[in-house]
Amino acid sequence: MLAFNLVSSPGAGKTSLLVRAVAELKQTRPVAVIEGDQQTSNDAERIRATGVPAIQVNTGKGCHLDAAMVDEAYRKLPSLRGGILFIENVGNLVCPAAFDLGEACKIVVFSTTEGEDKPLKYPDMFAASSLMLINKIDLAPAVDFDLAQTIEYARRVNPKIEVLTISARTGEGFAAFYAWIRKQSEKARASVTAQALSAATV
């Protein structure tokens, strides 16, 4: 099972992105979602409407999920052997950066409507993330969004961050996102195989 921790500002489009992604990915592998919000179960209900299991975790006054919360929620999910777990963290670009939830990668979702300088304002989150998904790319012309400048800012704080542009509304860029997920799955399998071979030779 491969876990991804999705982080963003409120309103960047994490849930809309996941609704589309899990509905398509569930055709080929087990998929589940852990939803983190301070209140309500609205996001988990949207995920469940796709037929994918989702557990809602309400943090109350807390501004992020922690490993204990995720562990408790994970135990309530069906088996995800060979599958994918998406953890949608509380909408916040500060607190979640410092907390490891056991994920393979953090994915920061950033929308064109937020302006170009979020990576400079919240460097810890972008430094901790392996992938930046620039959502609402279909709105870029309307808001005069400078894609090249945004990528340059992100790579100032994290030279290794990968970048993909997507639109949760139109589906643009999702094929590339799924290819990225497959690449992470292959890396994880290769790592497990290498560890097994190493253990066998000891």
mmCIF file of the C-alpha atoms, coordinates in Angstrom:
data_MODEL
# 
_entry.id   MODEL 
# 
loop_
_atom_site.group_PDB 
_atom_site.id 
_atom_site.type_symbol 
_atom_site.label_atom_id 
_atom_site.label_alt_id 
_atom_site.label_comp_id 
_atom_site.label_asym_id 
_atom_site.label_entity_id 
_atom_site.label_seq_id 
_atom_site.pdbx_PDB_ins_code 
_atom_site.Cartn_x 
_atom_site.Cartn_y 
_atom_site.Cartn_z 
_atom_site.occupancy 
_atom_site.B_iso_or_equiv 
_atom_site.pdbx_formal_charge 
_atom_site.auth_seq_id 
_atom_site.auth_comp_id 
_atom_site.auth_asym_id 
_atom_site.auth_atom_id 
_atom_site.pdbx_PDB_model_num 
ATOM 1   C CA . MET A 1 1   ? 0.000   0.000   0.000   1.00 0.00 ? 1   MET A CA 1 
ATOM 2   C CA . LEU A 1 2   ? 1.269   3.440   -0.957  1.00 0.00 ? 2   LEU A CA 1 
ATOM 3   C CA . ALA A 1 3   ? 0.138   6.529   0.985   1.00 0.00 ? 3   ALA A CA 1 
ATOM 4   C CA . PHE A 1 4   ? 0.138   10.130  -0.214  1.00 0.00 ? 4   PHE A CA 1 
ATOM 5   C CA . ASN A 1 5   ? -0.406  13.122  2.087   1.00 0.00 ? 5   ASN A CA 1 
ATOM 6   C CA . LEU A 1 6   ? -2.214  15.939  0.245   1.00 0.00 ? 6   LEU A CA 1 
ATOM 7   C CA . VAL A 1 7   ? -1.738  19.411  1.697   1.00 0.00 ? 7   VAL A CA 1 
ATOM 8   C CA . SER A 1 8   ? -2.908  22.845  0.564   1.00 0.00 ? 8   SER A CA 1 
ATOM 9   C CA . SER A 1 9   ? -4.557  26.097  1.512   1.00 0.00 ? 9   SER A CA 1 
ATOM 10  C CA . PRO A 1 10  ? -8.338  25.959  2.021   1.00 0.00 ? 10  PRO A CA 1 
ATOM 11  C CA . GLY A 1 11  ? -10.118 26.069  -1.338  1.00 0.00 ? 11  GLY A CA 1 
ATOM 12  C CA . ALA A 1 12  ? -7.186  24.949  -3.502  1.00 0.00 ? 12  ALA A CA 1 
ATOM 13  C CA . GLY A 1 13  ? -9.249  22.027  -4.771  1.00 0.00 ? 13  GLY A CA 1 
ATOM 14  C CA . LYS A 1 14  ? -7.882  18.954  -2.958  1.00 0.00 ? 14  LYS A CA 1 
ATOM 15  C CA . THR A 1 15  ? -11.268 17.306  -2.556  1.00 0.00 ? 15  THR A CA 1 
ATOM 16  C CA . SER A 1 16  ? -12.416 17.997  -6.121  1.00 0.00 ? 16  SER A CA 1 
ATOM 17  C CA . LEU A 1 17  ? -9.100  16.609  -7.343  1.00 0.00 ? 17  LEU A CA 1 
ATOM 18  C CA . LEU A 1 18  ? -9.532  13.468  -5.243  1.00 0.00 ? 18  LEU A CA 1 
ATOM 19  C CA . VAL A 1 19  ? -13.141 12.915  -6.303  1.00 0.00 ? 19  VAL A CA 1 
ATOM 20  C CA . ARG A 1 20  ? -12.041 12.714  -9.923  1.00 0.00 ? 20  ARG A CA 1 
ATOM 21  C CA . ALA A 1 21  ? -8.842  10.773  -9.222  1.00 0.00 ? 21  ALA A CA 1 
ATOM 22  C CA . VAL A 1 22  ? -10.285 8.046   -6.994  1.00 0.00 ? 22  VAL A CA 1 
ATOM 23  C CA . ALA A 1 23  ? -13.239 7.471   -9.306  1.00 0.00 ? 23  ALA A CA 1 
ATOM 24  C CA . GLU A 1 24  ? -10.794 6.683   -12.109 1.00 0.00 ? 24  GLU A CA 1 
ATOM 25  C CA . LEU A 1 25  ? -8.040  4.940   -10.134 1.00 0.00 ? 25  LEU A CA 1 
ATOM 26  C CA . LYS A 1 26  ? -10.443 2.527   -8.412  1.00 0.00 ? 26  LYS A CA 1 
ATOM 27  C CA . GLN A 1 27  ? -10.877 0.760   -11.757 1.00 0.00 ? 27  GLN A CA 1 
ATOM 28  C CA . THR A 1 28  ? -7.348  -0.651  -11.536 1.00 0.00 ? 28  THR A CA 1 
ATOM 29  C CA . ARG A 1 29  ? -6.428  -0.941  -7.842  1.00 0.00 ? 29  ARG A CA 1 
ATOM 30  C CA . PRO A 1 30  ? -7.818  -0.619  -4.295  1.00 0.00 ? 30  PRO A CA 1 
ATOM 31  C CA . VAL A 1 31  ? -8.140  3.025   -3.262  1.00 0.00 ? 31  VAL A CA 1 
ATOM 32  C CA . ALA A 1 32  ? -9.252  4.718   -0.043  1.00 0.00 ? 32  ALA A CA 1 
ATOM 33  C CA . VAL A 1 33  ? -9.190  8.188   1.486   1.00 0.00 ? 33  VAL A CA 1 
ATOM 34  C CA . ILE A 1 34  ? -8.723  9.592   4.975   1.00 0.00 ? 34  ILE A CA 1 
ATOM 35  C CA . GLU A 1 35  ? -10.263 13.067  5.161   1.00 0.00 ? 35  GLU A CA 1 
ATOM 36  C CA . GLY A 1 36  ? -9.025  15.636  7.670   1.00 0.00 ? 36  GLY A CA 1 
ATOM 37  C CA . ASP A 1 37  ? -11.123 18.687  8.547   1.00 0.00 ? 37  ASP A CA 1 
ATOM 38  C CA . GLN A 1 38  ? -11.724 20.688  11.689  1.00 0.00 ? 38  GLN A CA 1 
ATOM 39  C CA . GLN A 1 39  ? -15.482 20.079  11.399  1.00 0.00 ? 39  GLN A CA 1 
ATOM 40  C CA . THR A 1 40  ? -18.137 18.378  9.155   1.00 0.00 ? 40  THR A CA 1 
ATOM 41  C CA . SER A 1 41  ? -18.032 15.180  7.116   1.00 0.00 ? 41  SER A CA 1 
ATOM 42  C CA . ASN A 1 42  ? -18.827 16.876  3.796   1.00 0.00 ? 42  ASN A CA 1 
ATOM 43  C CA . ASP A 1 43  ? -15.583 15.919  2.051   1.00 0.00 ? 43  ASP A CA 1 
ATOM 44  C CA . ALA A 1 44  ? -15.737 12.257  3.076   1.00 0.00 ? 44  ALA A CA 1 
ATOM 45  C CA . GLU A 1 45  ? -19.323 12.081  1.808   1.00 0.00 ? 45  GLU A CA 1 
ATOM 46  C CA . ARG A 1 46  ? -18.202 13.400  -1.584  1.00 0.00 ? 46  ARG A CA 1 
ATOM 47  C CA . ILE A 1 47  ? -15.546 10.680  -1.783  1.00 0.00 ? 47  ILE A CA 1 
ATOM 48  C CA . ARG A 1 48  ? -17.977 7.931   -0.708  1.00 0.00 ? 48  ARG A CA 1 
ATOM 49  C CA . ALA A 1 49  ? -20.348 9.014   -3.473  1.00 0.00 ? 49  ALA A CA 1 
ATOM 50  C CA . THR A 1 50  ? -17.760 7.672   -5.954  1.00 0.00 ? 50  THR A CA 1 
ATOM 51  C CA . GLY A 1 51  ? -17.914 4.226   -4.338  1.00 0.00 ? 51  GLY A CA 1 
ATOM 52  C CA . VAL A 1 52  ? -14.504 4.620   -2.682  1.00 0.00 ? 52  VAL A CA 1 
ATOM 53  C CA . PRO A 1 53  ? -14.233 4.099   1.102   1.00 0.00 ? 53  PRO A CA 1 
ATOM 54  C CA . ALA A 1 54  ? -13.429 7.225   3.099   1.00 0.00 ? 54  ALA A CA 1 
ATOM 55  C CA . ILE A 1 55  ? -12.975 7.901   6.803   1.00 0.00 ? 55  ILE A CA 1 
ATOM 56  C CA . GLN A 1 56  ? -13.567 11.404  8.152   1.00 0.00 ? 56  GLN A CA 1 
ATOM 57  C CA . VAL A 1 57  ? -11.286 12.679  10.921  1.00 0.00 ? 57  VAL A CA 1 
ATOM 58  C CA . ASN A 1 58  ? -12.369 15.907  12.618  1.00 0.00 ? 58  ASN A CA 1 
ATOM 59  C CA . THR A 1 59  ? -9.520  17.675  14.386  1.00 0.00 ? 59  THR A CA 1 
ATOM 60  C CA . GLY A 1 60  ? -11.626 20.265  16.235  1.00 0.00 ? 60  GLY A CA 1 
ATOM 61  C CA . LYS A 1 61  ? -9.338  23.174  17.025  1.00 0.00 ? 61  LYS A CA 1 
ATOM 62  C CA . GLY A 1 62  ? -6.316  21.277  15.697  1.00 0.00 ? 62  GLY A CA 1 
ATOM 63  C CA . CYS A 1 63  ? -4.796  22.540  12.459  1.00 0.00 ? 63  CYS A CA 1 
ATOM 64  C CA . HIS A 1 64  ? -3.420  19.239  11.120  1.00 0.00 ? 64  HIS A CA 1 
ATOM 65  C CA . LEU A 1 65  ? -3.694  15.466  11.217  1.00 0.00 ? 65  LEU A CA 1 
ATOM 66  C CA . ASP A 1 66  ? -1.172  13.450  13.206  1.00 0.00 ? 66  ASP A CA 1 
ATOM 67  C CA . ALA A 1 67  ? 0.070   9.876   12.892  1.00 0.00 ? 67  ALA A CA 1 
ATOM 68  C CA . ALA A 1 68  ? -2.157  8.551   15.696  1.00 0.00 ? 68  ALA A CA 1 
ATOM 69  C CA . MET A 1 69  ? -5.286  9.965   14.022  1.00 0.00 ? 69  MET A CA 1 
ATOM 70  C CA . VAL A 1 70  ? -4.303  8.432   10.699  1.00 0.00 ? 70  VAL A CA 1 
ATOM 71  C CA . ASP A 1 71  ? -3.513  5.061   12.283  1.00 0.00 ? 71  ASP A CA 1 
ATOM 72  C CA . GLU A 1 72  ? -6.910  4.932   13.991  1.00 0.00 ? 72  GLU A CA 1 
ATOM 73  C CA . ALA A 1 73  ? -8.714  5.853   10.761  1.00 0.00 ? 73  ALA A CA 1 
ATOM 74  C CA . TYR A 1 74  ? -6.677  3.397   8.679   1.00 0.00 ? 74  TYR A CA 1 
ATOM 75  C CA . ARG A 1 75  ? -7.757  0.495   10.896  1.00 0.00 ? 75  ARG A CA 1 
ATOM 76  C CA . LYS A 1 76  ? -11.372 1.189   9.895   1.00 0.00 ? 76  LYS A CA 1 
ATOM 77  C CA . LEU A 1 77  ? -10.673 0.840   6.159   1.00 0.00 ? 77  LEU A CA 1 
ATOM 78  C CA . PRO A 1 78  ? -10.832 -2.354  4.086   1.00 0.00 ? 78  PRO A CA 1 
ATOM 79  C CA . SER A 1 79  ? -7.576  -3.987  2.978   1.00 0.00 ? 79  SER A CA 1 
ATOM 80  C CA . LEU A 1 80  ? -5.502  -1.814  0.674   1.00 0.00 ? 80  LEU A CA 1 
ATOM 81  C CA . ARG A 1 81  ? -2.887  -4.406  -0.232  1.00 0.00 ? 81  ARG A CA 1 
ATOM 82  C CA . GLY A 1 82  ? -1.289  -3.221  -3.471  1.00 0.00 ? 82  GLY A CA 1 
ATOM 83  C CA . GLY A 1 83  ? -3.453  -0.113  -3.423  1.00 0.00 ? 83  GLY A CA 1 
ATOM 84  C CA . ILE A 1 84  ? -3.323  3.604   -2.681  1.00 0.00 ? 84  ILE A CA 1 
ATOM 85  C CA . LEU A 1 85  ? -4.287  5.611   0.391   1.00 0.00 ? 85  LEU A CA 1 
ATOM 86  C CA . PHE A 1 86  ? -4.828  9.332   -0.066  1.00 0.00 ? 86  PHE A CA 1 
ATOM 87  C CA . ILE A 1 87  ? -4.687  11.385  3.130   1.00 0.00 ? 87  ILE A CA 1 
ATOM 88  C CA . GLU A 1 88  ? -6.337  14.769  2.645   1.00 0.00 ? 88  GLU A CA 1 
ATOM 89  C CA . ASN A 1 89  ? -4.903  16.937  5.389   1.00 0.00 ? 89  ASN A CA 1 
ATOM 90  C CA . VAL A 1 90  ? -6.573  19.949  6.973   1.00 0.00 ? 90  VAL A CA 1 
ATOM 91  C CA . GLY A 1 91  ? -6.431  23.001  4.699   1.00 0.00 ? 91  GLY A CA 1 
ATOM 92  C CA . ASN A 1 92  ? -3.364  24.787  6.042   1.00 0.00 ? 92  ASN A CA 1 
ATOM 93  C CA . LEU A 1 93  ? 0.075   25.499  4.570   1.00 0.00 ? 93  LEU A CA 1 
ATOM 94  C CA . VAL A 1 94  ? 1.857   25.847  7.919   1.00 0.00 ? 94  VAL A CA 1 
ATOM 95  C CA . CYS A 1 95  ? 1.136   23.152  10.539  1.00 0.00 ? 95  CYS A CA 1 
ATOM 96  C CA . PRO A 1 96  ? 1.012   19.976  8.378   1.00 0.00 ? 96  PRO A CA 1 
ATOM 97  C CA . ALA A 1 97  ? 4.508   20.564  6.994   1.00 0.00 ? 97  ALA A CA 1 
ATOM 98  C CA . ALA A 1 98  ? 6.178   19.335  10.178  1.00 0.00 ? 98  ALA A CA 1 
ATOM 99  C CA . PHE A 1 99  ? 4.192   16.122  10.695  1.00 0.00 ? 99  PHE A CA 1 
ATOM 100 C CA . ASP A 1 100 ? 5.047   12.759  9.134   1.00 0.00 ? 100 ASP A CA 1 
ATOM 101 C CA . LEU A 1 101 ? 1.925   10.624  8.752   1.00 0.00 ? 101 LEU A CA 1 
ATOM 102 C CA . GLY A 1 102 ? 3.754   7.600   7.371   1.00 0.00 ? 102 GLY A CA 1 
ATOM 103 C CA . GLU A 1 103 ? 3.213   8.710   3.782   1.00 0.00 ? 103 GLU A CA 1 
ATOM 104 C CA . ALA A 1 104 ? 5.472   7.901   0.855   1.00 0.00 ? 104 ALA A CA 1 
ATOM 105 C CA . CYS A 1 105 ? 5.250   11.509  -0.336  1.00 0.00 ? 105 CYS A CA 1 
ATOM 106 C CA . LYS A 1 106 ? 3.664   14.826  0.475   1.00 0.00 ? 106 LYS A CA 1 
ATOM 107 C CA . ILE A 1 107 ? 1.807   16.398  -2.443  1.00 0.00 ? 107 ILE A CA 1 
ATOM 108 C CA . VAL A 1 108 ? 1.149   20.126  -2.187  1.00 0.00 ? 108 VAL A CA 1 
ATOM 109 C CA . VAL A 1 109 ? -1.895  21.270  -4.151  1.00 0.00 ? 109 VAL A CA 1 
ATOM 110 C CA . PHE A 1 110 ? -1.682  24.883  -5.210  1.00 0.00 ? 110 PHE A CA 1 
ATOM 111 C CA . SER A 1 111 ? -4.239  26.744  -7.336  1.00 0.00 ? 111 SER A CA 1 
ATOM 112 C CA . THR A 1 112 ? -3.718  29.412  -9.962  1.00 0.00 ? 112 THR A CA 1 
ATOM 113 C CA . THR A 1 113 ? -6.152  31.692  -8.121  1.00 0.00 ? 113 THR A CA 1 
ATOM 114 C CA . GLU A 1 114 ? -3.774  31.949  -5.141  1.00 0.00 ? 114 GLU A CA 1 
ATOM 115 C CA . GLY A 1 115 ? -1.081  33.951  -6.938  1.00 0.00 ? 115 GLY A CA 1 
ATOM 116 C CA . GLU A 1 116 ? 2.481   32.982  -7.694  1.00 0.00 ? 116 GLU A CA 1 
ATOM 117 C CA . ASP A 1 117 ? 4.276   33.625  -4.410  1.00 0.00 ? 117 ASP A CA 1 
ATOM 118 C CA . LYS A 1 118 ? 2.807   30.956  -2.086  1.00 0.00 ? 118 LYS A CA 1 
ATOM 119 C CA . PRO A 1 119 ? 6.048   28.884  -2.217  1.00 0.00 ? 119 PRO A CA 1 
ATOM 120 C CA . LEU A 1 120 ? 7.987   31.866  -0.859  1.00 0.00 ? 120 LEU A CA 1 
ATOM 121 C CA . LYS A 1 121 ? 5.401   32.685  1.814   1.00 0.00 ? 121 LYS A CA 1 
ATOM 122 C CA . TYR A 1 122 ? 5.135   29.078  3.036   1.00 0.00 ? 122 TYR A CA 1 
ATOM 123 C CA . PRO A 1 123 ? 8.549   27.585  2.216   1.00 0.00 ? 123 PRO A CA 1 
ATOM 124 C CA . ASP A 1 124 ? 8.465   24.730  4.748   1.00 0.00 ? 124 ASP A CA 1 
ATOM 125 C CA . MET A 1 125 ? 5.482   23.099  3.071   1.00 0.00 ? 125 MET A CA 1 
ATOM 126 C CA . PHE A 1 126 ? 6.973   23.276  -0.409  1.00 0.00 ? 126 PHE A CA 1 
ATOM 127 C CA . ALA A 1 127 ? 10.360  22.110  0.893   1.00 0.00 ? 127 ALA A CA 1 
ATOM 128 C CA . ALA A 1 128 ? 8.693   19.055  2.464   1.00 0.00 ? 128 ALA A CA 1 
ATOM 129 C CA . SER A 1 129 ? 6.718   18.095  -0.653  1.00 0.00 ? 129 SER A CA 1 
ATOM 130 C CA . SER A 1 130 ? 7.799   15.811  -3.483  1.00 0.00 ? 130 SER A CA 1 
ATOM 131 C CA . LEU A 1 131 ? 5.185   17.046  -5.953  1.00 0.00 ? 131 LEU A CA 1 
ATOM 132 C CA . MET A 1 132 ? 3.431   20.358  -6.549  1.00 0.00 ? 132 MET A CA 1 
ATOM 133 C CA . LEU A 1 133 ? 0.102   19.990  -8.331  1.00 0.00 ? 133 LEU A CA 1 
ATOM 134 C CA . ILE A 1 134 ? -0.940  23.322  -9.803  1.00 0.00 ? 134 ILE A CA 1 
ATOM 135 C CA . ASN A 1 135 ? -4.727  23.053  -9.910  1.00 0.00 ? 135 ASN A CA 1 
ATOM 136 C CA . LYS A 1 136 ? -7.294  25.195  -11.753 1.00 0.00 ? 136 LYS A CA 1 
ATOM 137 C CA . ILE A 1 137 ? -4.886  25.565  -14.653 1.00 0.00 ? 137 ILE A CA 1 
ATOM 138 C CA . ASP A 1 138 ? -7.910  26.202  -16.879 1.00 0.00 ? 138 ASP A CA 1 
ATOM 139 C CA . LEU A 1 139 ? -8.364  29.512  -15.014 1.00 0.00 ? 139 LEU A CA 1 
ATOM 140 C CA . ALA A 1 140 ? -4.762  30.651  -15.510 1.00 0.00 ? 140 ALA A CA 1 
ATOM 141 C CA . PRO A 1 141 ? -5.497  33.037  -18.409 1.00 0.00 ? 141 PRO A CA 1 
ATOM 142 C CA . ALA A 1 142 ? -8.374  34.668  -16.523 1.00 0.00 ? 142 ALA A CA 1 
ATOM 143 C CA . VAL A 1 143 ? -6.255  35.450  -13.462 1.00 0.00 ? 143 VAL A CA 1 
ATOM 144 C CA . ASP A 1 144 ? -3.071  36.286  -15.407 1.00 0.00 ? 144 ASP A CA 1 
ATOM 145 C CA . PHE A 1 145 ? -1.203  33.474  -13.655 1.00 0.00 ? 145 PHE A CA 1 
ATOM 146 C CA . ASP A 1 146 ? 2.542   33.239  -14.323 1.00 0.00 ? 146 ASP A CA 1 
ATOM 147 C CA . LEU A 1 147 ? 3.324   29.501  -14.371 1.00 0.00 ? 147 LEU A CA 1 
ATOM 148 C CA . ALA A 1 148 ? 7.057   29.868  -14.986 1.00 0.00 ? 148 ALA A CA 1 
ATOM 149 C CA . GLN A 1 149 ? 7.427   32.305  -12.080 1.00 0.00 ? 149 GLN A CA 1 
ATOM 150 C CA . THR A 1 150 ? 5.566   29.970  -9.724  1.00 0.00 ? 150 THR A CA 1 
ATOM 151 C CA . ILE A 1 151 ? 7.781   27.025  -10.635 1.00 0.00 ? 151 ILE A CA 1 
ATOM 152 C CA . GLU A 1 152 ? 10.895  29.175  -10.191 1.00 0.00 ? 152 GLU A CA 1 
ATOM 153 C CA . TYR A 1 153 ? 9.729   30.229  -6.708  1.00 0.00 ? 153 TYR A CA 1 
ATOM 154 C CA . ALA A 1 154 ? 8.960   26.610  -5.740  1.00 0.00 ? 154 ALA A CA 1 
ATOM 155 C CA . ARG A 1 155 ? 12.377  25.423  -6.868  1.00 0.00 ? 155 ARG A CA 1 
ATOM 156 C CA . ARG A 1 156 ? 14.107  28.151  -4.900  1.00 0.00 ? 156 ARG A CA 1 
ATOM 157 C CA . VAL A 1 157 ? 12.910  26.433  -1.728  1.00 0.00 ? 157 VAL A CA 1 
ATOM 158 C CA . ASN A 1 158 ? 12.981  22.863  -3.098  1.00 0.00 ? 158 ASN A CA 1 
ATOM 159 C CA . PRO A 1 159 ? 15.135  22.307  -6.186  1.00 0.00 ? 159 PRO A CA 1 
ATOM 160 C CA . LYS A 1 160 ? 13.940  18.692  -6.461  1.00 0.00 ? 160 LYS A CA 1 
ATOM 161 C CA . ILE A 1 161 ? 10.191  19.319  -6.358  1.00 0.00 ? 161 ILE A CA 1 
ATOM 162 C CA . GLU A 1 162 ? 8.308   17.905  -9.320  1.00 0.00 ? 162 GLU A CA 1 
ATOM 163 C CA . VAL A 1 163 ? 5.546   20.001  -10.887 1.00 0.00 ? 163 VAL A CA 1 
ATOM 164 C CA . LEU A 1 164 ? 2.387   19.041  -12.753 1.00 0.00 ? 164 LEU A CA 1 
ATOM 165 C CA . THR A 1 165 ? -0.475  21.245  -13.928 1.00 0.00 ? 165 THR A CA 1 
ATOM 166 C CA . ILE A 1 166 ? -4.027  19.943  -13.652 1.00 0.00 ? 166 ILE A CA 1 
ATOM 167 C CA . SER A 1 167 ? -7.661  20.956  -13.652 1.00 0.00 ? 167 SER A CA 1 
ATOM 168 C CA . ALA A 1 168 ? -10.002 19.066  -11.347 1.00 0.00 ? 168 ALA A CA 1 
ATOM 169 C CA . ARG A 1 169 ? -12.884 20.590  -13.319 1.00 0.00 ? 169 ARG A CA 1 
ATOM 170 C CA . THR A 1 170 ? -11.855 19.581  -16.857 1.00 0.00 ? 170 THR A CA 1 
ATOM 171 C CA . GLY A 1 171 ? -9.566  16.613  -16.176 1.00 0.00 ? 171 GLY A CA 1 
ATOM 172 C CA . GLU A 1 172 ? -6.580  18.257  -17.847 1.00 0.00 ? 172 GLU A CA 1 
ATOM 173 C CA . GLY A 1 173 ? -3.285  16.833  -16.594 1.00 0.00 ? 173 GLY A CA 1 
ATOM 174 C CA . PHE A 1 174 ? -4.701  13.821  -14.741 1.00 0.00 ? 174 PHE A CA 1 
ATOM 175 C CA . ALA A 1 175 ? -3.044  11.303  -17.064 1.00 0.00 ? 175 ALA A CA 1 
ATOM 176 C CA . ALA A 1 176 ? 0.335   12.772  -16.108 1.00 0.00 ? 176 ALA A CA 1 
ATOM 177 C CA . PHE A 1 177 ? -0.633  12.645  -12.425 1.00 0.00 ? 177 PHE A CA 1 
ATOM 178 C CA . TYR A 1 178 ? -1.538  8.956   -12.707 1.00 0.00 ? 178 TYR A CA 1 
ATOM 179 C CA . ALA A 1 179 ? 1.765   8.293   -14.480 1.00 0.00 ? 179 ALA A CA 1 
ATOM 180 C CA . TRP A 1 180 ? 3.557   9.963   -11.562 1.00 0.00 ? 180 TRP A CA 1 
ATOM 181 C CA . ILE A 1 181 ? 1.674   7.732   -9.115  1.00 0.00 ? 181 ILE A CA 1 
ATOM 182 C CA . ARG A 1 182 ? 2.667   4.650   -11.118 1.00 0.00 ? 182 ARG A CA 1 
ATOM 183 C CA . LYS A 1 183 ? 6.295   5.779   -10.961 1.00 0.00 ? 183 LYS A CA 1 
ATOM 184 C CA . GLN A 1 184 ? 6.094   6.071   -7.163  1.00 0.00 ? 184 GLN A CA 1 
ATOM 185 C CA . SER A 1 185 ? 4.535   2.596   -6.977  1.00 0.00 ? 185 SER A CA 1 
ATOM 186 C CA . GLU A 1 186 ? 7.357   1.152   -9.069  1.00 0.00 ? 186 GLU A CA 1 
ATOM 187 C CA . LYS A 1 187 ? 9.950   2.853   -6.848  1.00 0.00 ? 187 LYS A CA 1 
ATOM 188 C CA . ALA A 1 188 ? 8.306   1.424   -3.738  1.00 0.00 ? 188 ALA A CA 1 
ATOM 189 C CA . ARG A 1 189 ? 8.207   -2.100  -5.183  1.00 0.00 ? 189 ARG A CA 1 
ATOM 190 C CA . ALA A 1 190 ? 11.854  -1.863  -6.245  1.00 0.00 ? 190 ALA A CA 1 
ATOM 191 C CA . SER A 1 191 ? 12.828  -0.719  -2.754  1.00 0.00 ? 191 SER A CA 1 
ATOM 192 C CA . VAL A 1 192 ? 10.968  -3.615  -1.107  1.00 0.00 ? 192 VAL A CA 1 
ATOM 193 C CA . THR A 1 193 ? 12.596  -6.100  -3.503  1.00 0.00 ? 193 THR A CA 1 
ATOM 194 C CA . ALA A 1 194 ? 16.058  -4.682  -2.832  1.00 0.00 ? 194 ALA A CA 1 
ATOM 195 C CA . GLN A 1 195 ? 15.519  -4.888  0.926   1.00 0.00 ? 195 GLN A CA 1 
ATOM 196 C CA . ALA A 1 196 ? 14.343  -8.497  0.652   1.00 0.00 ? 196 ALA A CA 1 
ATOM 197 C CA . LEU A 1 197 ? 17.378  -9.470  -1.422  1.00 0.00 ? 197 LEU A CA 1 
ATOM 198 C CA . SER A 1 198 ? 19.687  -7.711  1.008   1.00 0.00 ? 198 SER A CA 1 
ATOM 199 C CA . ALA A 1 199 ? 18.121  -9.517  3.967   1.00 0.00 ? 199 ALA A CA 1 
ATOM 200 C CA . ALA A 1 200 ? 18.422  -12.865 2.182   1.00 0.00 ? 200 ALA A CA 1 
ATOM 201 C CA . THR A 1 201 ? 22.172  -12.437 1.720   1.00 0.00 ? 201 THR A CA 1 
ATOM 202 C CA . VAL A 1 202 ? 22.892  -11.532 5.340   1.00 0.00 ? 202 VAL A CA 1 
# 
